[in-house]
Amino acid sequence: MSDEPAVRELRLVVTAADYDAALHFYRDVLGLTERGAFASADGRVTILDAGRATLELADPPHAAFIDDVEVGRRVAGHVRVAFQVDDSVATTAKLAAAGAQVVAEPTRTPWNSLNSRLDAPGALQLTLFTELDE
């Protein structure tokens, strides 16, 4: 068995009805860098770099626990996207000003991070988290 990983990249593909608004939000406001953009006669796609990717799998009881900690009630669907940011308080305000709906303001979690929850373009629910040192 090789020590090389079988998967080289995790790419989350989101179909956004308002492509331009979603692109502006994730690229220009959140700050994901553009790795490539492609167009065909039928449409457009842009690949944005979100840094290191991981796949977090949770069973339903633990997903409910995370929602309870971050929001106070069960709100996430089948998929939730989490971004580690330097300042979840400032980034939450910045994304809200750009049209995201704040579901829960930043709150300290038992796993020592400051997490907020937003409903964002592309019908995605986002967690913004900042790892705390103390």
A tleap script that builds the chain and sets N, CA, C and O, in Angstrom:
source leaprc.protein.ff14SB
mol = sequence {
  NMET SER ASP GLU PRO ALA VAL ARG GLU LEU
  ARG LEU VAL VAL THR ALA ALA ASP TYR ASP
  ALA ALA LEU HIE PHE TYR ARG ASP VAL LEU
  GLY LEU THR GLU ARG GLY ALA PHE ALA SER
  ALA ASP GLY ARG VAL THR ILE LEU ASP ALA
  GLY ARG ALA THR LEU GLU LEU ALA ASP PRO
  PRO HIE ALA ALA PHE ILE ASP ASP VAL GLU
  VAL GLY ARG ARG VAL ALA GLY HIE VAL ARG
  VAL ALA PHE GLN VAL ASP ASP SER VAL ALA
  THR THR ALA LYS LEU ALA ALA ALA GLY ALA
  GLN VAL VAL ALA GLU PRO THR ARG THR PRO
  TRP ASN SER LEU ASN SER ARG LEU ASP ALA
  PRO GLY ALA LEU GLN LEU THR LEU PHE THR
  GLU LEU ASP CGLU
}
set mol.1.N position { 0.846 -1.178 0.000 }
set mol.1.CA position { 0.000 0.000 0.000 }
set mol.1.C position { 0.890 1.239 0.000 }
set mol.1.O position { 1.866 1.306 0.747 }
set mol.2.N position { 0.564 2.189 -0.810 }
set mol.2.CA position { 1.346 3.407 -0.949 }
set mol.2.C position { 1.019 4.395 0.167 }
set mol.2.O position { -0.101 4.436 0.677 }
set mol.3.N position { 2.034 5.198 0.536 }
set mol.3.CA position { 1.808 6.265 1.508 }
set mol.3.C position { 1.182 7.489 0.853 }
set mol.3.O position { 0.756 8.415 1.543 }
set mol.4.N position { 1.126 7.495 -0.476 }
set mol.4.CA position { 0.527 8.615 -1.207 }
set mol.4.C position { -0.993 8.576 -1.044 }
set mol.4.O position { -1.597 7.509 -1.147 }
set mol.5.N position { -1.614 9.727 -0.790 }
set mol.5.CA position { -3.073 9.737 -0.654 }
set mol.5.C position { -3.747 9.397 -1.989 }
set mol.5.O position { -3.261 9.765 -3.059 }
set mol.6.N position { -4.864 8.693 -1.899 }
set mol.6.CA position { -5.602 8.317 -3.102 }
set mol.6.C position { -6.360 9.507 -3.686 }
set mol.6.O position { -6.636 9.542 -4.885 }
set mol.7.N position { -6.693 10.474 -2.847 }
set mol.7.CA position { -7.424 11.661 -3.288 }
set mol.7.C position { -6.493 12.862 -3.161 }
set mol.7.O position { -5.856 13.047 -2.125 }
set mol.8.N position { -6.413 13.663 -4.193 }
set mol.8.CA position { -5.512 14.819 -4.207 }
set mol.8.C position { -6.197 16.132 -3.844 }
set mol.8.O position { -5.540 17.066 -3.383 }
set mol.9.N position { -7.504 16.212 -4.046 }
set mol.9.CA position { -8.211 17.478 -3.792 }
set mol.9.C position { -9.672 17.169 -3.523 }
set mol.9.O position { -10.259 16.290 -4.153 }
set mol.10.N position { -10.250 17.894 -2.588 }
set mol.10.CA position { -11.691 17.858 -2.363 }
set mol.10.C position { -12.261 19.102 -3.027 }
set mol.10.O position { -11.850 20.219 -2.712 }
set mol.11.N position { -13.198 18.918 -3.937 }
set mol.11.CA position { -13.821 20.051 -4.609 }
set mol.11.C position { -15.327 19.972 -4.363 }
set mol.11.O position { -15.987 19.029 -4.799 }
set mol.12.N position { -15.851 20.952 -3.673 }
set mol.12.CA position { -17.278 21.067 -3.435 }
set mol.12.C position { -17.865 21.857 -4.591 }
set mol.12.O position { -17.471 23.001 -4.817 }
set mol.13.N position { -18.793 21.275 -5.324 }
set mol.13.CA position { -19.389 21.915 -6.495 }
set mol.13.C position { -20.786 22.392 -6.118 }
set mol.13.O position { -21.635 21.599 -5.711 }
set mol.14.N position { -21.013 23.685 -6.255 }
set mol.14.CA position { -22.291 24.296 -5.893 }
set mol.14.C position { -22.911 24.907 -7.136 }
set mol.14.O position { -22.268 25.691 -7.835 }
set mol.15.N position { -24.148 24.554 -7.412 }
set mol.15.CA position { -24.898 25.168 -8.506 }
set mol.15.C position { -25.687 26.334 -7.928 }
set mol.15.O position { -26.583 26.143 -7.106 }
set mol.16.N position { -25.350 27.531 -8.358 }
set mol.16.CA position { -25.977 28.744 -7.824 }
set mol.16.C position { -26.863 29.372 -8.883 }
set mol.16.O position { -26.397 29.703 -9.973 }
set mol.17.N position { -28.134 29.534 -8.569 }
set mol.17.CA position { -29.071 30.144 -9.519 }
set mol.17.C position { -28.621 31.553 -9.903 }
set mol.17.O position { -28.708 31.936 -11.070 }
set mol.18.N position { -28.141 32.328 -8.924 }
set mol.18.CA position { -27.601 33.659 -9.215 }
set mol.18.C position { -26.077 33.556 -9.162 }
set mol.18.O position { -25.453 33.898 -8.157 }
set mol.19.N position { -25.500 33.086 -10.246 }
set mol.19.CA position { -24.065 32.817 -10.355 }
set mol.19.C position { -23.237 34.059 -10.039 }
set mol.19.O position { -22.273 33.987 -9.276 }
set mol.20.N position { -23.608 35.194 -10.621 }
set mol.20.CA position { -22.825 36.421 -10.419 }
set mol.20.C position { -22.815 36.860 -8.962 }
set mol.20.O position { -21.776 37.269 -8.444 }
set mol.21.N position { -23.960 36.779 -8.299 }
set mol.21.CA position { -24.028 37.163 -6.883 }
set mol.21.C position { -23.219 36.198 -6.031 }
set mol.21.O position { -22.516 36.627 -5.115 }
set mol.22.N position { -23.303 34.918 -6.313 }
set mol.22.CA position { -22.551 33.925 -5.547 }
set mol.22.C position { -21.046 34.110 -5.770 }
set mol.22.O position { -20.267 34.041 -4.819 }
set mol.23.N position { -20.641 34.342 -7.010 }
set mol.23.CA position { -19.223 34.562 -7.311 }
set mol.23.C position { -18.701 35.794 -6.570 }
set mol.23.O position { -17.623 35.759 -5.977 }
set mol.24.N position { -19.462 36.868 -6.607 }
set mol.24.CA position { -19.067 38.088 -5.887 }
set mol.24.C position { -18.918 37.810 -4.394 }
set mol.24.O position { -17.937 38.224 -3.777 }
set mol.25.N position { -19.883 37.117 -3.822 }
set mol.25.CA position { -19.886 36.841 -2.387 }
set mol.25.C position { -18.664 36.022 -1.978 }
set mol.25.O position { -17.936 36.410 -1.064 }
set mol.26.N position { -18.439 34.905 -2.642 }
set mol.26.CA position { -17.368 33.992 -2.218 }
set mol.26.C position { -15.979 34.474 -2.641 }
set mol.26.O position { -15.017 34.302 -1.893 }
set mol.27.N position { -15.863 35.069 -3.814 }
set mol.27.CA position { -14.556 35.532 -4.285 }
set mol.27.C position { -14.215 36.904 -3.718 }
set mol.27.O position { -13.157 37.089 -3.117 }
set mol.28.N position { -15.114 37.861 -3.913 }
set mol.28.CA position { -14.797 39.253 -3.606 }
set mol.28.C position { -15.012 39.619 -2.143 }
set mol.28.O position { -14.274 40.443 -1.602 }
set mol.29.N position { -15.999 39.028 -1.499 }
set mol.29.CA position { -16.291 39.381 -0.107 }
set mol.29.C position { -15.585 38.427 0.857 }
set mol.29.O position { -14.856 38.876 1.741 }
set mol.30.N position { -15.793 37.121 0.697 }
set mol.30.CA position { -15.138 36.165 1.590 }
set mol.30.C position { -13.648 36.086 1.308 }
set mol.30.O position { -12.861 35.836 2.221 }
set mol.31.N position { -13.246 36.295 0.055 }
set mol.31.CA position { -11.826 36.367 -0.268 }
set mol.31.C position { -11.203 35.093 -0.807 }
set mol.31.O position { -9.981 34.945 -0.781 }
set mol.32.N position { -12.027 34.161 -1.299 }
set mol.32.CA position { -11.460 32.962 -1.916 }
set mol.32.C position { -10.810 33.360 -3.239 }
set mol.32.O position { -11.400 34.105 -4.021 }
set mol.33.N position { -9.607 32.869 -3.488 }
set mol.33.CA position { -8.903 33.263 -4.704 }
set mol.33.C position { -9.329 32.408 -5.886 }
set mol.33.O position { -9.615 31.219 -5.748 }
set mol.34.N position { -9.363 33.038 -7.043 }
set mol.34.CA position { -9.801 32.368 -8.259 }
set mol.34.C position { -8.662 31.532 -8.836 }
set mol.34.O position { -7.591 32.060 -9.134 }
set mol.35.N position { -8.891 30.241 -8.991 }
set mol.35.CA position { -7.901 29.344 -9.589 }
set mol.35.C position { -8.140 29.156 -11.074 }
set mol.35.O position { -7.209 28.852 -11.819 }
set mol.36.N position { -9.365 29.330 -11.509 }
set mol.36.CA position { -9.676 29.153 -12.914 }
set mol.36.C position { -11.119 29.504 -13.177 }
set mol.36.O position { -11.972 29.400 -12.296 }
set mol.37.N position { -11.385 29.925 -14.413 }
set mol.37.CA position { -12.755 30.230 -14.821 }
set mol.37.C position { -12.924 29.717 -16.239 }
set mol.37.O position { -12.042 29.881 -17.081 }
set mol.38.N position { -14.057 29.100 -16.491 }
set mol.38.CA position { -14.304 28.482 -17.781 }
set mol.38.C position { -15.726 28.795 -18.216 }
set mol.38.O position { -16.629 28.916 -17.388 }
set mol.39.N position { -15.915 28.925 -19.512 }
set mol.39.CA position { -17.246 29.212 -20.052 }
set mol.39.C position { -17.475 28.344 -21.272 }
set mol.39.O position { -16.545 27.973 -21.988 }
set mol.40.N position { -18.729 28.036 -21.481 }
set mol.40.CA position { -19.151 27.326 -22.689 }
set mol.40.C position { -20.364 28.069 -23.224 }
set mol.40.O position { -20.814 29.049 -22.629 }
set mol.41.N position { -20.874 27.614 -24.314 }
set mol.41.CA position { -22.086 28.229 -24.855 }
set mol.41.C position { -23.250 28.069 -23.878 }
set mol.41.O position { -24.231 28.809 -23.951 }
set mol.42.N position { -23.141 27.105 -22.965 }
set mol.42.CA position { -24.235 26.802 -22.040 }
set mol.42.C position { -24.085 27.402 -20.651 }
set mol.42.O position { -25.027 27.338 -19.860 }
set mol.43.N position { -22.927 27.989 -20.322 }
set mol.43.CA position { -22.802 28.535 -18.979 }
set mol.43.C position { -21.375 28.760 -18.541 }
set mol.43.O position { -20.439 28.701 -19.340 }
set mol.44.N position { -21.226 29.021 -17.243 }
set mol.44.CA position { -19.924 29.385 -16.673 }
set mol.44.C position { -19.657 28.604 -15.390 }
set mol.44.O position { -20.573 28.150 -14.705 }
set mol.45.N position { -18.374 28.469 -15.094 }
set mol.45.CA position { -17.937 27.876 -13.838 }
set mol.45.C position { -16.652 28.581 -13.415 }
set mol.45.O position { -15.812 28.909 -14.252 }
set mol.46.N position { -16.505 28.810 -12.121 }
set mol.46.CA position { -15.290 29.383 -11.562 }
set mol.46.C position { -14.839 28.477 -10.431 }
set mol.46.O position { -15.647 28.051 -9.606 }
set mol.47.N position { -13.543 28.184 -10.397 }
set mol.47.CA position { -12.971 27.365 -9.331 }
set mol.47.C position { -12.257 28.311 -8.372 }
set mol.47.O position { -11.351 29.047 -8.763 }
set mol.48.N position { -12.681 28.277 -7.114 }
set mol.48.CA position { -12.134 29.147 -6.082 }
set mol.48.C position { -11.327 28.316 -5.097 }
set mol.48.O position { -11.747 27.231 -4.694 }
set mol.49.N position { -10.174 28.829 -4.715 }
set mol.49.CA position { -9.305 28.132 -3.776 }
set mol.49.C position { -9.719 28.485 -2.352 }
set mol.49.O position { -9.739 29.653 -1.963 }
set mol.50.N position { -10.046 27.457 -1.590 }
set mol.50.CA position { -10.466 27.659 -0.207 }
set mol.50.C position { -9.420 27.140 0.772 }
set mol.50.O position { -9.737 26.863 1.929 }
set mol.51.N position { -8.183 27.006 0.321 }
set mol.51.CA position { -7.139 26.509 1.216 }
set mol.51.C position { -7.226 25.008 1.382 }
set mol.51.O position { -7.678 24.305 0.479 }
set mol.52.N position { -6.802 24.520 2.514 }
set mol.52.CA position { -6.807 23.087 2.797 }
set mol.52.C position { -8.251 22.601 2.932 }
set mol.52.O position { -9.073 23.270 3.558 }
set mol.53.N position { -8.557 21.468 2.363 }
set mol.53.CA position { -9.906 20.917 2.439 }
set mol.53.C position { -9.910 19.640 3.274 }
set mol.53.O position { -8.968 18.850 3.225 }
set mol.54.N position { -10.958 19.455 4.023 }
set mol.54.CA position { -11.186 18.213 4.742 }
set mol.54.C position { -12.639 17.823 4.543 }
set mol.54.O position { -13.469 18.662 4.193 }
set mol.55.N position { -12.944 16.573 4.761 }
set mol.55.CA position { -14.319 16.097 4.738 }
set mol.55.C position { -14.671 15.687 6.152 }
set mol.55.O position { -14.066 14.767 6.702 }
set mol.56.N position { -15.633 16.353 6.741 }
set mol.56.CA position { -16.055 16.067 8.109 }
set mol.56.C position { -17.364 15.295 8.029 }
set mol.56.O position { -18.363 15.807 7.524 }
set mol.57.N position { -17.359 14.077 8.521 }
set mol.57.CA position { -18.562 13.253 8.532 }
set mol.57.C position { -19.107 13.209 9.951 }
set mol.57.O position { -18.362 12.962 10.899 }
set mol.58.N position { -20.395 13.446 10.098 }
set mol.58.CA position { -21.028 13.410 11.415 }
set mol.58.C position { -22.278 12.552 11.337 }
set mol.58.O position { -22.988 12.566 10.332 }
set mol.59.N position { -22.542 11.813 12.388 }
set mol.59.CA position { -23.814 11.099 12.423 }
set mol.59.C position { -24.897 12.087 12.866 }
set mol.59.O position { -24.569 13.143 13.407 }
set mol.60.N position { -26.177 11.773 12.652 }
set mol.60.CA position { -27.239 12.730 12.977 }
set mol.60.C position { -27.229 13.255 14.414 }
set mol.60.O position { -27.451 14.450 14.610 }
set mol.61.N position { -26.980 12.414 15.437 }
set mol.61.CA position { -26.953 12.979 16.791 }
set mol.61.C position { -25.831 14.007 16.990 }
set mol.61.O position { -26.032 15.022 17.656 }
set mol.62.N position { -24.658 13.745 16.417 }
set mol.62.CA position { -23.569 14.709 16.597 }
set mol.62.C position { -23.819 15.976 15.780 }
set mol.62.O position { -23.485 17.071 16.234 }
set mol.63.N position { -24.396 15.852 14.590 }
set mol.63.CA position { -24.747 17.038 13.800 }
set mol.63.C position { -25.735 17.902 14.583 }
set mol.63.O position { -25.638 19.129 14.574 }
set mol.64.N position { -26.683 17.254 15.260 }
set mol.64.CA position { -27.639 18.002 16.089 }
set mol.64.C position { -26.925 18.677 17.253 }
set mol.64.O position { -27.260 19.807 17.610 }
set mol.65.N position { -25.939 17.996 17.851 }
set mol.65.CA position { -25.154 18.580 18.939 }
set mol.65.C position { -24.410 19.820 18.462 }
set mol.65.O position { -24.411 20.842 19.148 }
set mol.66.N position { -23.772 19.746 17.292 }
set mol.66.CA position { -23.049 20.898 16.753 }
set mol.66.C position { -24.013 22.062 16.529 }
set mol.66.O position { -23.711 23.196 16.898 }
set mol.67.N position { -25.168 21.787 15.927 }
set mol.67.CA position { -26.164 22.843 15.730 }
set mol.67.C position { -26.585 23.449 17.058 }
set mol.67.O position { -26.722 24.667 17.171 }
set mol.68.N position { -26.793 22.605 18.066 }
set mol.68.CA position { -27.217 23.110 19.366 }
set mol.68.C position { -26.157 24.031 19.965 }
set mol.68.O position { -26.488 25.074 20.530 }
set mol.69.N position { -24.882 23.652 19.843 }
set mol.69.CA position { -23.790 24.477 20.375 }
set mol.69.C position { -23.689 25.800 19.615 }
set mol.69.O position { -23.587 26.864 20.226 }
set mol.70.N position { -23.716 25.730 18.269 }
set mol.70.CA position { -23.484 26.919 17.459 }
set mol.70.C position { -24.711 27.812 17.322 }
set mol.70.O position { -24.584 29.031 17.209 }
set mol.71.N position { -25.898 27.211 17.332 }
set mol.71.CA position { -27.111 27.972 17.022 }
set mol.71.C position { -28.154 27.900 18.131 }
set mol.71.O position { -28.922 28.843 18.321 }
set mol.72.N position { -28.186 26.796 18.859 }
set mol.72.CA position { -29.197 26.630 19.901 }
set mol.72.C position { -30.356 25.755 19.486 }
set mol.72.O position { -31.250 25.486 20.287 }
set mol.73.N position { -30.352 25.306 18.238 }
set mol.73.CA position { -31.408 24.428 17.726 }
set mol.73.C position { -30.922 23.784 16.438 }
set mol.73.O position { -29.914 24.206 15.871 }
set mol.74.N position { -31.625 22.777 15.980 }
set mol.74.CA position { -31.251 22.066 14.749 }
set mol.74.C position { -31.638 22.927 13.545 }
set mol.74.O position { -32.815 23.237 13.359 }
set mol.75.N position { -30.661 23.312 12.732 }
set mol.75.CA position { -30.937 24.171 11.577 }
set mol.75.C position { -30.262 23.719 10.292 }
set mol.75.O position { -30.739 24.048 9.206 }
set mol.76.N position { -29.170 22.978 10.383 }
set mol.76.CA position { -28.419 22.619 9.175 }
set mol.76.C position { -29.108 21.489 8.426 }
set mol.76.O position { -29.798 20.649 9.005 }
set mol.77.N position { -28.897 21.503 7.131 }
set mol.77.CA position { -29.378 20.412 6.309 }
set mol.77.C position { -28.325 19.331 6.219 }
set mol.77.O position { -27.503 19.160 7.119 }
set mol.78.N position { -28.366 18.613 5.130 }
set mol.78.CA position { -27.472 17.493 4.880 }
set mol.78.C position { -26.016 17.949 4.714 }
set mol.78.O position { -25.088 17.224 5.073 }
set mol.79.N position { -25.825 19.154 4.167 }
set mol.79.CA position { -24.482 19.680 3.920 }
set mol.79.C position { -24.364 21.064 4.538 }
set mol.79.O position { -25.247 21.908 4.385 }
set mol.80.N position { -23.251 21.280 5.242 }
set mol.80.CA position { -22.911 22.585 5.798 }
set mol.80.C position { -21.447 22.808 5.463 }
set mol.80.O position { -20.644 21.882 5.570 }
set mol.81.N position { -21.085 24.015 5.061 }
set mol.81.CA position { -19.709 24.317 4.686 }
set mol.81.C position { -19.087 25.150 5.800 }
set mol.81.O position { -19.666 26.142 6.244 }
set mol.82.N position { -17.894 24.734 6.250 }
set mol.82.CA position { -17.210 25.449 7.326 }
set mol.82.C position { -15.912 26.046 6.798 }
set mol.82.O position { -15.128 25.369 6.132 }
set mol.83.N position { -15.697 27.322 7.103 }
set mol.83.CA position { -14.474 28.023 6.710 }
set mol.83.C position { -13.746 28.478 7.967 }
set mol.83.O position { -14.337 29.139 8.821 }
set mol.84.N position { -12.467 28.130 8.089 }
set mol.84.CA position { -11.655 28.677 9.160 }
set mol.84.C position { -11.182 30.056 8.720 }
set mol.84.O position { -10.594 30.205 7.649 }
set mol.85.N position { -11.440 31.058 9.545 }
set mol.85.CA position { -11.055 32.435 9.247 }
set mol.85.C position { -10.283 32.998 10.433 }
set mol.85.O position { -10.363 32.470 11.542 }
set mol.86.N position { -9.541 34.064 10.196 }
set mol.86.CA position { -8.749 34.675 11.263 }
set mol.86.C position { -9.607 35.356 12.319 }
set mol.86.O position { -9.235 35.383 13.493 }
set mol.87.N position { -10.752 35.908 11.919 }
set mol.87.CA position { -11.603 36.663 12.836 }
set mol.87.C position { -13.066 36.394 12.471 }
set mol.87.O position { -13.622 37.039 11.582 }
set mol.88.N position { -13.674 35.443 13.162 }
set mol.88.CA position { -15.050 35.076 12.817 }
set mol.88.C position { -16.046 36.196 13.112 }
set mol.88.O position { -17.084 36.280 12.456 }
set mol.89.N position { -15.754 37.047 14.074 }
set mol.89.CA position { -16.653 38.167 14.383 }
set mol.89.C position { -16.670 39.151 13.211 }
set mol.89.O position { -17.739 39.501 12.711 }
set mol.90.N position { -15.504 39.591 12.779 }
set mol.90.CA position { -15.411 40.555 11.676 }
set mol.90.C position { -15.900 39.945 10.361 }
set mol.90.O position { -16.588 40.610 9.586 }
set mol.91.N position { -15.551 38.691 10.111 }
set mol.91.CA position { -15.964 38.062 8.851 }
set mol.91.C position { -17.468 37.845 8.821 }
set mol.91.O position { -18.089 37.989 7.768 }
set mol.92.N position { -18.057 37.505 9.943 }
set mol.92.CA position { -19.518 37.365 10.013 }
set mol.92.C position { -20.188 38.686 9.648 }
set mol.92.O position { -21.128 38.707 8.853 }
set mol.93.N position { -19.712 39.779 10.220 }
set mol.93.CA position { -20.281 41.103 9.924 }
set mol.93.C position { -20.094 41.455 8.449 }
set mol.93.O position { -21.007 41.987 7.817 }
set mol.94.N position { -18.925 41.160 7.904 }
set mol.94.CA position { -18.626 41.464 6.505 }
set mol.94.C position { -19.546 40.675 5.567 }
set mol.94.O position { -20.064 41.228 4.597 }
set mol.95.N position { -19.746 39.394 5.851 }
set mol.95.CA position { -20.610 38.577 4.996 }
set mol.95.C position { -22.082 38.969 5.152 }
set mol.95.O position { -22.843 38.931 4.185 }
set mol.96.N position { -22.472 39.339 6.353 }
set mol.96.CA position { -23.853 39.799 6.561 }
set mol.96.C position { -24.102 41.087 5.786 }
set mol.96.O position { -25.171 41.261 5.201 }
set mol.97.N position { -23.131 41.983 5.778 }
set mol.97.CA position { -23.280 43.228 5.017 }
set mol.97.C position { -23.369 42.960 3.513 }
set mol.97.O position { -23.914 43.770 2.763 }
set mol.98.N position { -22.833 41.824 3.083 }
set mol.98.CA position { -22.871 41.466 1.658 }
set mol.98.C position { -24.084 40.614 1.312 }
set mol.98.O position { -24.206 40.152 0.178 }
set mol.99.N position { -24.979 40.398 2.262 }
set mol.99.CA position { -26.226 39.715 1.952 }
set mol.99.C position { -26.460 38.374 2.609 }
set mol.99.O position { -27.555 37.825 2.483 }
set mol.100.N position { -25.479 37.819 3.309 }
set mol.100.CA position { -25.711 36.563 4.022 }
set mol.100.C position { -26.642 36.827 5.207 }
set mol.100.O position { -26.621 37.908 5.795 }
set mol.101.N position { -27.440 35.847 5.541 }
set mol.101.CA position { -28.335 35.959 6.686 }
set mol.101.C position { -27.671 35.293 7.882 }
set mol.101.O position { -27.333 34.111 7.833 }
set mol.102.N position { -27.485 36.055 8.955 }
set mol.102.CA position { -26.870 35.500 10.157 }
set mol.102.C position { -27.898 34.626 10.872 }
set mol.102.O position { -28.974 35.086 11.256 }
set mol.103.N position { -27.544 33.373 11.037 }
set mol.103.CA position { -28.385 32.424 11.768 }
set mol.103.C position { -28.021 32.468 13.243 }
set mol.103.O position { -28.890 32.397 14.111 }
set mol.104.N position { -26.710 32.586 13.519 }
set mol.104.CA position { -26.233 32.686 14.902 }
set mol.104.C position { -24.932 33.479 14.913 }
set mol.104.O position { -24.027 33.225 14.119 }
set mol.105.N position { -24.855 34.434 15.817 }
set mol.105.CA position { -23.647 35.232 15.992 }
set mol.105.C position { -22.526 34.339 16.531 }
set mol.105.O position { -22.803 33.251 17.037 }
set mol.106.N position { -21.277 34.774 16.432 }
set mol.106.CA position { -20.170 33.966 16.929 }
set mol.106.C position { -20.350 33.590 18.401 }
set mol.106.O position { -20.702 34.419 19.241 }
set mol.107.N position { -20.098 32.323 18.679 }
set mol.107.CA position { -20.196 31.813 20.031 }
set mol.107.C position { -19.023 30.879 20.298 }
set mol.107.O position { -18.564 30.174 19.400 }
set mol.108.N position { -18.548 30.880 21.522 }
set mol.108.CA position { -17.435 29.998 21.903 }
set mol.108.C position { -17.968 28.574 22.039 }
set mol.108.O position { -19.004 28.341 22.661 }
set mol.109.N position { -17.250 27.639 21.452 }
set mol.109.CA position { -17.676 26.239 21.472 }
set mol.109.C position { -16.895 25.448 22.518 }
set mol.109.O position { -15.852 25.903 22.987 }
set mol.110.N position { -17.397 24.260 22.888 }
set mol.110.CA position { -16.647 23.411 23.817 }
set mol.110.C position { -15.307 22.944 23.241 }
set mol.110.O position { -14.423 22.528 23.990 }
set mol.111.N position { -15.153 23.011 21.916 }
set mol.111.CA position { -13.891 22.597 21.291 }
set mol.111.C position { -12.966 23.795 21.079 }
set mol.111.O position { -12.016 23.723 20.300 }
set mol.112.N position { -13.250 24.896 21.778 }
set mol.112.CA position { -12.390 26.083 21.866 }
set mol.112.C position { -12.196 26.805 20.535 }
set mol.112.O position { -11.078 27.125 20.131 }
set mol.113.N position { -13.301 27.045 19.882 }
set mol.113.CA position { -13.272 27.911 18.709 }
set mol.113.C position { -14.448 28.877 18.814 }
set mol.113.O position { -15.385 28.660 19.582 }
set mol.114.N position { -14.379 29.938 18.033 }
set mol.114.CA position { -15.444 30.938 17.998 }
set mol.114.C position { -16.166 30.753 16.672 }
set mol.114.O position { -15.617 31.064 15.615 }
set mol.115.N position { -17.401 30.246 16.726 }
set mol.115.CA position { -18.135 29.844 15.530 }
set mol.115.C position { -19.394 30.668 15.335 }
set mol.115.O position { -20.109 30.977 16.289 }
set mol.116.N position { -19.655 31.018 14.078 }
set mol.116.CA position { -20.919 31.654 13.715 }
set mol.116.C position { -21.569 30.817 12.632 }
set mol.116.O position { -20.932 29.936 12.054 }
set mol.117.N position { -22.839 31.089 12.355 }
set mol.117.CA position { -23.567 30.348 11.334 }
set mol.117.C position { -24.308 31.345 10.464 }
set mol.117.O position { -24.925 32.284 10.969 }
set mol.118.N position { -24.246 31.137 9.136 }
set mol.118.CA position { -24.908 32.021 8.176 }
set mol.118.C position { -25.570 31.211 7.071 }
set mol.118.O position { -25.113 30.122 6.724 }
set mol.119.N position { -26.650 31.753 6.524 }
set mol.119.CA position { -27.227 31.248 5.283 }
set mol.119.C position { -26.674 32.131 4.179 }
set mol.119.O position { -26.813 33.353 4.232 }
set mol.120.N position { -26.046 31.520 3.174 }
set mol.120.CA position { -25.283 32.270 2.178 }
set mol.120.C position { -25.732 31.942 0.759 }
set mol.120.O position { -26.491 30.996 0.550 }
set mol.121.N position { -25.263 32.723 -0.222 }
set mol.121.CA position { -25.606 32.460 -1.621 }
set mol.121.C position { -25.263 31.030 -2.034 }
set mol.121.O position { -24.347 30.411 -1.492 }
set mol.122.N position { -26.014 30.529 -2.997 }
set mol.122.CA position { -25.848 29.159 -3.446 }
set mol.122.C position { -26.582 28.190 -2.542 }
set mol.122.O position { -26.359 26.981 -2.607 }
set mol.123.N position { -27.457 28.717 -1.697 }
set mol.123.CA position { -28.241 27.910 -0.760 }
set mol.123.C position { -27.347 27.085 0.155 }
set mol.123.O position { -27.643 25.925 0.444 }
set mol.124.N position { -26.248 27.691 0.611 }
set mol.124.CA position { -25.334 27.019 1.522 }
set mol.124.C position { -25.461 27.576 2.925 }
set mol.124.O position { -25.602 28.784 3.117 }
set mol.125.N position { -25.412 26.693 3.898 }
set mol.125.CA position { -25.295 27.146 5.274 }
set mol.125.C position { -23.813 27.081 5.625 }
set mol.125.O position { -23.161 26.055 5.424 }
set mol.126.N position { -23.290 28.183 6.149 }
set mol.126.CA position { -21.870 28.288 6.462 }
set mol.126.C position { -21.641 28.345 7.964 }
set mol.126.O position { -22.417 28.943 8.709 }
set mol.127.N position { -20.568 27.717 8.384 }
set mol.127.CA position { -19.999 27.956 9.704 }
set mol.127.C position { -18.692 28.689 9.463 }
set mol.127.O position { -17.868 28.246 8.664 }
set mol.128.N position { -18.499 29.798 10.143 }
set mol.128.CA position { -17.198 30.464 10.174 }
set mol.128.C position { -16.604 30.143 11.532 }
set mol.128.O position { -17.271 30.294 12.556 }
set mol.129.N position { -15.342 29.697 11.547 }
set mol.129.CA position { -14.739 29.388 12.833 }
set mol.129.C position { -13.334 29.945 12.937 }
set mol.129.O position { -12.565 29.963 11.975 }
set mol.130.N position { -13.031 30.399 14.141 }
set mol.130.CA position { -11.699 30.895 14.488 }
set mol.130.C position { -11.226 30.067 15.661 }
set mol.130.O position { -11.888 30.011 16.697 }
set mol.131.N position { -10.073 29.418 15.502 }
set mol.131.CA position { -9.499 28.644 16.593 }
set mol.131.C position { -8.973 29.611 17.658 }
set mol.131.O position { -8.276 30.576 17.345 }
set mol.132.N position { -9.316 29.339 18.914 }
set mol.132.CA position { -8.896 30.190 20.026 }
set mol.132.C position { -7.675 29.573 20.694 }
set mol.132.O position { -7.573 28.351 20.802 }
set mol.133.N position { -6.764 30.402 21.134 }
set mol.133.CA position { -5.517 29.926 21.735 }
set mol.133.C position { -5.670 29.511 23.189 }
set mol.133.O position { -5.024 28.569 23.646 }
set mol.134.N position { -6.511 30.205 23.897 }
set mol.134.CA position { -6.594 29.980 25.344 }
set mol.134.C position { -7.444 28.810 25.721 }
set mol.134.O position { -7.596 28.513 26.906 }
savepdb mol mol.pdb
quit
